[in-house]
Every structure is written in C-alpha cells, then in structure tokens.
Amino acid sequence: MKVLIVDDDPSFLELSKTFLEIFHDIPSDTVDSAREALNMLEKDSYDVIVSDYDMPVMNGIALLKTIRDKRINIPFILFTGVGEELMHQAMKNGADSFILKTSDPKTQYLELSKQIWKIVNKSQYGT
C-alpha cells in the first residue's frame, strides 16, 4: 500500500509522513501542490490520496474534481482544517472520506490511519 499526501505546508507534510509511516505502518509520498500531485499520479500508483483543502492555485476540491474528470478512481480523503461545510461538497464530488485536522495530532492521525486502512481493505476485498 502507498498513500500520496498533498498539502502546501512543508512541516505538516513531514509530520503526516512520520505519523503514518512510523506509528501506523502506512508508506507515503508527499507533494506540496495539487499540480505536483497530478504529475505524481501520471508516474506512480497510489492506493489512497490524502489532500488538504486550502492550497494556492488549486484547492483540494478542485484537485478531486480534476482527478475524477480524468477517470482516476483512486480513493480520496479530504484532510483539512476548514470547517465541515466542505464535507458535503467533497462527498458530492467523489471523496471517500472527510477528516478535520485538530490540535491533537495523535487523535487525528489515528482517525486518518483507520480511514486509510478501511478504504484500502474495501477496495481490495470489495466489501
């Protein structure tokens, strides 16, 4: 399994990669823009994309729409500090999950890892 994490905050990318890989055994690549994520999708395969919403040039919902318009069916998790009002918009556009960033990294990464494993198991076993 491999996850692509998209966020414009370098320290958040490093923290996310560390938590997922060391504490939850989830290998990941990181990119700091939606455009870079689209380039990575052309070169490599991923089991899940985890993306922030609030990024310059192209936000997380626009990235999701672009991915779905290209008929790329990789599961997508919107992982953002922006309010829950985005949840309906994300789901309407094909997101598989929506997780709010919190001030408690341990809790938020535990929830993220659970969602990643659930999505990967669902896609692998069709359950």
N, C-alpha and C positions, 0 to 999 in steps of 0.2 A: 504494500500500500504506500502511496505517496500523495501528499497534500501540497497544494500551491496556496501560499498566503500572500494576500495583496493588501498593502497598507502604505500610505505615504510617510509614516513616522518610522524612521530607522530604528529607534530604541524599542518601539512596540514590535517591530518585525523580529528583532533579536530576542526579546522576551518571549514572544509567541513560539518561535522556533525552539528555544530552550525548553520551555514548559512542555510542549508537545513531544519533543524527541526524548528528553531525559526522564520526565515524570510519567509520560503516557505512551511511550514506545511508538510514536507516530512520526515517521520520517517526513520532512517537509523542505520545500524550496520557498524562497521569499523573493518578492519583487515589490518595488516602490511605486508602481503606477499601473493603471488599467491597460495602457498600451503595451507595457512590458509583459503583462500577464497574457495578453493576446498573442504576443510573439512567442512566449514560452509554450503556449498551447499548440503552436504550429510545430514545435521542435520536440516536445516531450509529452508523455501521457500522465495524467493525474487521476486519482480516484475521487478527489473532492477539491473544490475551490473554496477557500475561506477569504472573504473580502470585506474590507471596511466600506462604509458608505461615503463619508466625507473626504473626497480626494480631489485635487485640482485636475482640470481638463475633462476628465470623465469620472463621474461618481460610480459607486457600486451598483446602483440600479441600472445605469447606462451600460456598464460592463456586462451585467447579467443579460440585458436585452440583446446586446451585440452577440454574446455567446449563443443565446437561444436562436437568434436570427440566422446564425451560421450553422444551425442544426447540431450544435455540440451539446450533447446530453450529459455532461459531467455534473454530478450533484454540486449544488451551490449553497453555501451558508453565508448569509449576511451577518457580519460580526461587527457591531457598531455601537458607538456611544450616543448616537442620535436616537431620539425617542421612538416609542413603539408605533407611532403613526405610520412609520415606514414599513412596518411588518406586513400590513395588507398590500401595500404596493409591491413589496418584494415577492410575496407569495403569488400575487396576481401575475407577475412576470416570470414565474417559474423557479423561484428559490425553493430549496428543500427544507431550509430551516432559517431561523432568525434568532440571534443571541445578542443581548445587550451587554456591552462592556460595563464592568463595575469597578469599584475601587478595591475589590478583593480579588487579586489575581488567581489565588488558589481555587476559589469557587468558580470563577468564570472559565478557567482552563479545564477544570473538571467537567463542567457542563459542555464545553466545546468538544472535549475528547469523547464524551458519551455520545454526542450528536454525530461526530465523525464515524465512530465505530458502528453506530446504529445504521447510518446511511450506507456505509460500505457493506455491512452484512446484508442489508436489504437488497442492495444491487447485485451482490454476489449470489445470494441464495433465492432471490425473488420473493422474499417474504414480506 
